[in-house]
Amino acid sequence: MTKRIEQILQVVDFVTRACDQRTNYQSLRDTRIRAVASVADQWRITESTVRDTFIRRLRPHVKSTSHFDKLLFAWLANGSDELKNAVLQHTGDDDEARAIDRVFFRG
């Protein structure tokens, strides 16, 4: 799995574990900020590098950090697949696609 896909999935997974359907947008945003810091620490990279991963690397599907937050919020709040589909557009192989499906699974 590429580092960029793994980092994106780690951010999504962190937020998913900390939030639920009742979470408001501001709480989700605050949690995403903590997720970015955690992933940056794990990879020993800067937070801006992690943010760059889900902004510039997912273009044109994700336009900004706030757009990423809105897509993540829509997924958590009502099951929108827009963020999942955006990440899937940038996968390199079936293993990455399966990892994306696991992180975005709502069972």
C-alpha positions as CSV (number, residue, x, y, z in Angstrom):
1,M,0.0,0.0,0.0
2,T,1.3,3.5,-0.8
3,K,2.2,5.7,2.1
4,R,-0.3,8.4,1.0
5,I,-3.3,5.9,1.0
6,E,-2.2,4.5,4.3
7,Q,-1.9,7.9,5.9
8,I,-5.3,9.0,4.6
9,L,-6.8,5.8,5.9
10,Q,-5.2,6.3,9.3
11,V,-6.7,9.8,9.6
12,V,-10.1,8.4,8.6
13,D,-9.8,5.5,11.0
14,F,-8.8,7.8,13.9
15,V,-11.7,10.1,13.3
16,T,-14.1,7.1,12.9
17,R,-13.1,5.6,16.2
18,A,-13.5,8.9,18.0
19,C,-16.7,10.1,16.4
20,D,-20.2,8.8,15.6
21,Q,-23.3,9.9,13.8
22,R,-24.2,12.3,16.5
23,T,-20.8,14.2,16.3
24,N,-21.2,17.8,15.2
25,Y,-19.0,19.3,12.5
26,Q,-16.7,21.2,14.9
27,S,-16.0,18.2,17.0
28,L,-15.2,16.2,13.9
29,R,-12.8,19.0,12.7
30,D,-11.1,19.0,16.1
31,T,-10.7,15.2,16.0
32,R,-9.3,15.4,12.5
33,I,-6.7,17.9,13.6
34,R,-5.7,15.4,16.4
35,A,-5.7,12.6,13.9
36,V,-3.3,14.5,11.6
37,A,-1.0,15.2,14.5
38,S,-1.1,11.5,15.5
39,V,-0.4,10.3,12.0
40,A,2.4,12.8,11.5
41,D,4.0,11.6,14.8
42,Q,3.7,8.0,13.7
43,W,5.4,8.6,10.4
44,R,7.8,11.2,11.7
45,I,6.7,13.7,9.2
46,T,5.1,17.2,9.5
47,E,1.4,17.7,10.0
48,S,1.4,19.8,6.8
49,T,2.7,16.7,4.9
50,V,-0.2,14.7,6.2
51,R,-2.7,17.4,5.2
52,D,-1.0,17.6,1.8
53,T,-1.7,13.9,1.4
54,F,-5.5,14.4,1.5
55,I,-5.6,17.8,-0.2
56,R,-3.3,17.8,-3.1
57,R,-3.0,14.0,-3.6
58,L,-6.8,13.6,-3.8
59,R,-7.4,16.4,-6.3
60,P,-9.7,17.1,-8.0
61,H,-11.9,15.1,-5.7
62,V,-10.9,16.9,-2.5
63,K,-10.3,20.7,-2.9
64,S,-9.2,21.7,0.6
65,T,-8.9,20.7,4.3
66,S,-12.4,22.0,5.0
67,H,-13.7,20.1,2.0
68,F,-12.1,16.9,3.3
69,D,-13.8,17.6,6.7
70,K,-17.2,18.1,5.0
71,L,-16.8,14.8,3.1
72,L,-15.8,13.0,6.2
73,F,-18.7,14.5,8.1
74,A,-21.1,13.5,5.4
75,W,-19.8,9.9,5.6
76,L,-20.1,9.7,9.3
77,A,-23.5,11.6,9.5
78,N,-25.3,9.9,6.7
79,G,-23.2,7.3,5.0
80,S,-22.2,9.3,2.0
81,D,-19.6,7.4,-0.2
82,E,-18.2,10.6,-1.8
83,L,-14.9,10.5,0.3
84,K,-14.5,6.8,-0.1
85,N,-15.0,7.1,-3.8
86,A,-12.5,9.9,-3.9
87,V,-9.8,7.8,-2.2
88,L,-10.7,4.8,-4.5
89,Q,-10.0,7.0,-7.5
90,H,-6.3,7.1,-6.3
91,T,-5.7,3.5,-5.5
92,G,-3.0,1.5,-7.2
93,D,-4.2,-2.0,-6.7
94,D,-6.8,-4.4,-5.2
95,D,-5.1,-4.5,-1.8
96,E,-5.5,-0.8,-1.4
97,A,-9.1,-1.0,-2.5
98,R,-9.8,-3.7,0.1
99,A,-8.1,-1.6,2.8
100,I,-10.3,1.3,1.8
101,D,-13.4,-0.8,2.0
102,R,-12.4,-2.0,5.5
103,V,-11.9,1.5,6.9
104,F,-15.1,2.7,5.3
105,F,-17.1,-0.3,6.4
106,R,-20.1,0.5,8.5
107,G,-21.4,-2.6,10.1
